Amino acid sequence: MHIKEEAIERHTLAVIVDNEPGILARIAGLFTARGYNIESLTVTDISEDDLVSRITIVTSASASVMEQIIAQLERLVPVHKVSDLTALGPHVERELALVKVAGTGDHRIEALRLADVYRARVIDATIESFVFEVTGGSDKLDTFVNLMREVGLVEVARTGIVAISRGPKGA
């Protein structure tokens, strides 16, 4: 008898919660206690009165484990709604990175050339370094960072993924 293994897929979740102390720790704790990995996590206030926040979580799991994760998130008291943007269909994902590169001469010229190709903006410059701002999908940012390693990468800071569903309806 052969047991079929479920495929592991990357999922982006939008979780609407009360904006209260400890909710992020409770959600992160739910993942870690069950051995689920969080690949990206972003949080922002989404209401005029600062009472509601949106947490965007990227994780990888099989379909059955994803169902468990969503059910467990929905059971948390301050959670209003959990939407699996991946399962709902087309959605837009973006991330921002600040990338510091140091170099002179040809390395400096190459860093600027690559930044132009990747539509990265120079937001700080000295005689010996640049800080670039680059936005896009995670793959684009990964590629840009890897290319910058060849010309003097010093440091990277990334925001994590933000995502929203396409079309006129909310998640």
Phi, psi and omega per residue, in radians:
M1 nan 2.250 -3.098
H2 -1.864 2.191 3.111
I3 -1.610 2.188 -3.133
K4 -1.416 2.217 3.101
E5 -1.514 2.437 3.110
E6 -1.368 2.516 3.117
A7 -1.259 2.452 3.066
I8 -1.558 2.212 3.140
E9 -2.216 2.658 3.088
R10 -1.422 2.309 3.139
H11 -2.231 2.498 3.054
T12 -1.964 2.112 -3.112
L13 -1.886 2.434 2.978
A14 -1.924 2.087 -3.082
V15 -2.066 2.072 3.127
I16 -1.672 2.175 -3.022
V17 -2.373 2.799 2.936
D18 -1.152 2.414 3.133
N19 -1.456 1.483 -3.096
E20 -2.345 2.695 -3.131
P21 -1.028 2.384 3.048
G22 1.598 -0.200 -3.078
I23 -1.158 -0.707 3.135
L24 -1.115 -0.718 3.106
A25 -1.113 -0.674 3.122
R26 -1.138 -0.717 3.138
I27 -1.209 -0.787 3.102
A28 -1.078 -0.697 3.111
G29 -1.098 -0.635 3.088
L30 -1.054 -0.737 3.137
F31 -1.197 -0.859 -3.052
T32 -1.203 -0.640 -3.125
A33 -1.110 -0.468 -3.107
R34 -1.808 0.068 3.082
G35 1.363 0.338 3.086
Y36 -1.547 2.483 -3.140
N37 -1.708 2.415 3.011
I38 -1.756 2.069 -3.128
E39 -1.507 -0.532 3.115
S40 -2.681 2.537 -3.105
L41 -2.576 2.136 3.058
T42 -2.317 2.605 -3.112
V43 -2.393 2.429 3.038
T44 -2.647 2.572 3.038
D45 -1.240 2.357 -3.103
I46 -2.139 0.071 -3.107
S47 -2.016 2.710 3.139
E48 -1.112 -0.587 -3.062
D49 -1.664 0.174 3.110
D50 1.093 0.445 -3.086
L51 -1.755 -0.248 -3.083
V52 -2.253 2.395 3.111
S53 -2.168 2.765 3.047
R54 -2.016 2.196 3.081
I55 -1.903 2.181 3.072
T56 -1.833 2.131 -3.093
I57 -2.128 2.293 3.018
V58 -1.942 2.230 -3.140
T59 -2.540 2.861 3.088
S60 -2.096 2.307 -3.115
A61 -2.865 2.857 3.021
S62 -1.289 2.924 -3.127
A63 -1.037 -0.746 -3.110
S64 -1.206 -0.685 3.098
V65 -1.175 -0.648 3.109
M66 -1.071 -0.726 3.084
E67 -1.035 -0.733 3.116
Q68 -1.117 -0.785 3.141
I69 -1.025 -0.837 -3.109
I70 -1.110 -0.771 3.132
A71 -1.068 -0.740 -3.138
Q72 -1.187 -0.671 3.077
L73 -1.117 -0.746 -3.113
E74 -1.122 -0.445 3.138
R75 -1.347 -0.311 3.115
L76 -1.189 2.301 -3.024
V77 -0.983 -0.812 -3.084
P78 -1.383 0.084 3.137
V79 -1.535 2.161 3.120
H80 -1.535 -0.737 -3.023
K81 -2.750 2.488 3.036
V82 -2.161 2.179 3.109
S83 -2.116 2.224 3.035
D84 -1.558 1.678 -3.084
L85 -1.050 -0.569 3.136
T86 -1.117 -0.792 -3.125
A87 -1.260 -0.508 -3.112
L88 -1.291 -0.303 3.095
G89 2.093 -2.660 -3.036
P90 -1.026 2.346 3.073
H91 -2.591 2.871 -3.108
V92 -1.885 2.301 3.082
E93 -2.163 2.400 3.077
R94 -2.486 2.754 3.099
E95 -2.525 2.688 3.109
L96 -2.111 2.485 3.073
A97 -2.343 2.497 2.924
L98 -1.839 2.215 -3.029
V99 -2.202 2.041 3.126
K100 -1.695 2.250 -3.121
V101 -2.259 2.300 3.091
A102 -1.997 2.474 3.110
G103 2.951 2.893 3.102
T104 -2.329 2.935 3.055
G105 1.052 -2.293 -3.085
D106 -1.069 -0.626 3.124
H107 -1.113 -0.671 3.124
R108 -1.156 -0.772 3.129
I109 -1.113 -0.756 -3.140
E110 -1.143 -0.678 3.103
A111 -1.061 -0.763 3.119
L112 -1.155 -0.690 3.117
R113 -1.093 -0.824 3.134
L114 -1.117 -0.691 3.113
A115 -1.043 -0.710 3.122
D116 -1.102 -0.773 3.139
V117 -1.066 -0.681 -3.091
Y118 -1.623 0.152 3.133
R119 0.971 0.645 3.069
A120 -1.488 2.455 3.132
R121 -1.722 2.461 3.011
V122 -1.392 2.076 3.128
I123 -1.949 -0.137 3.019
D124 -2.725 2.461 3.132
A125 -2.540 2.447 2.966
T126 -2.235 -3.126 3.110
I127 -1.091 -0.523 -3.051
E128 -1.955 -0.039 -3.075
S129 -2.703 2.864 3.030
F130 -2.304 2.660 2.851
V131 -2.071 2.130 3.131
F132 -1.805 2.560 2.978
E133 -1.935 2.155 -3.142
V134 -2.310 2.388 3.119
T135 -2.187 2.718 3.097
G136 2.633 -2.849 3.087
G137 -1.247 2.774 -3.108
S138 -1.014 -0.655 3.128
D139 -1.079 -0.741 3.111
K140 -1.070 -0.793 -3.132
L141 -1.140 -0.726 3.103
D142 -1.020 -0.799 -3.123
T143 -1.125 -0.775 3.138
F144 -1.055 -0.809 3.141
V145 -1.073 -0.775 3.138
N146 -1.088 -0.685 3.094
L147 -1.152 -0.662 -3.132
M148 -1.193 -0.402 3.069
R149 -1.021 -0.579 -3.095
E150 -1.305 -0.321 -3.061
V151 -2.090 0.193 3.022
G152 2.089 0.570 3.104
L153 -0.980 2.303 3.123
V154 -1.927 -0.796 -2.992
E155 -2.758 2.619 3.103
V156 -2.360 2.381 2.973
A157 -2.217 2.243 -3.111
R158 -2.150 2.579 -3.082
T159 -1.396 -0.492 -2.900
G160 1.661 2.923 -3.015
I161 -1.470 2.394 2.911
V162 -2.012 2.539 -3.069
A163 -2.569 2.670 3.101
I164 -2.625 2.566 -3.121
S165 -1.266 2.688 3.083
R166 -1.461 2.811 3.069
G167 1.548 -3.110 -2.996
P168 -1.365 -0.253 -3.069
K169 -1.649 2.601 3.042
G170 -1.421 2.877 -3.125
A171 -1.280 nan nan
